[in-house]
Amino acid sequence: MAFMETLTAINGVISIWEGISSLGNAFNNRDGVLIAYKYEIRSNLNLLKDVNFDALANTDVSSAEFRNLIMCLQTQIGASILYDSNRKYHKSFKDAITRIGVNIVIDDAKEEAEDGVENLFKAMQFSVDKIEHLKRLVICANEGGSLLNNFNLRTRVNNIFKSLKEISIGLQKV
């Protein structure tokens, strides 16, 4: 009987330890996602800071130079936060930035100012969606962009840059 009671007590301690460990892993995963996302944003910003935006006005979407630039921009972490199928990263990221208190105001006359967390997610979604869209466009335009409408690459890339700056400023507290 003493053996069974000891075994039950040991199993109880193991269960408690596993529970504590899983909570620690959840915090580590959340912090890891935040750190990785901040790195992704900084990397994209550093790349775009060195771009001559005026030269983009005369650049064709099918140019190898533009394709290489766009393909170097990263969105994996932002996309996993926004579009995670089980919403685990989305919820933990949103909880973390809500708790810390992010203050982002999108500089757009058409948009009504909302809370900082909601604006952060809008900026995140904008940057991820637009970067991924440009990646698809450069693939489609690989042999020449005759099927594509004309658009201003300078404006598109500059808007992505501004969005990334807004995110970076908002995540400085995180």
Beta strands, then each sheet from edge to edge (+ up, - down):
end
